Amino acid sequence: MEELRQTVLAYYKDAPQHIKRSVDECFIEMDVDGNDRVSWQEFLAYMEMHEDCKHLSTCSFFNELKKEEKEGLDFMDVVILVYIIYSGKPFCNGHSGSFIKGTYFTCVKCFDGHEHGQCSVPNKTFNVCTVCYVDGKICPWPRMVS
């Protein structure tokens, strides 16, 4: 996570003001009690309110975002969260189910199927971390026959 953290912080440093304002607004919305920390409960409530973020509502992901010694997420952790959400960084669809921080594999049939309108699962590809790929996890979704 540290390499991703450094990349995001470098991007945020030079981001346009409208992006920074959006991140500020997100942090304020998440930090309900205004103590400059987003607790697990605040994080969970925010994620559950946003349909496209529900898959991020795990304790393990929350703990990955924050540095181990901290009580909750600080502002820069939320910057990373916003980057993850908007960049579409995937979670593993294999048995690990973990957030994929680095290299991952995507089912080519799913990827190509979306491009040609032939995938049975709209806006979704099957992505696996390297461990699941080596273990032989394959795409379980049926393809539509054209």
Secondary structure, 3 states (H helix, E strand, C coil): CHHHHHHHHHHHHCCCHHHHHHHHHHHHHHCCCCCCCECHHHHHHHHHHCHHHHHHCCHHHHHHHCCCCCCCECHHHHHHHHHHHHHCCCECCCCCCCECCCCEEECHHHHHHHHCCCCCCCCCCCEEEHHHHHCCCCCCCCCCCC
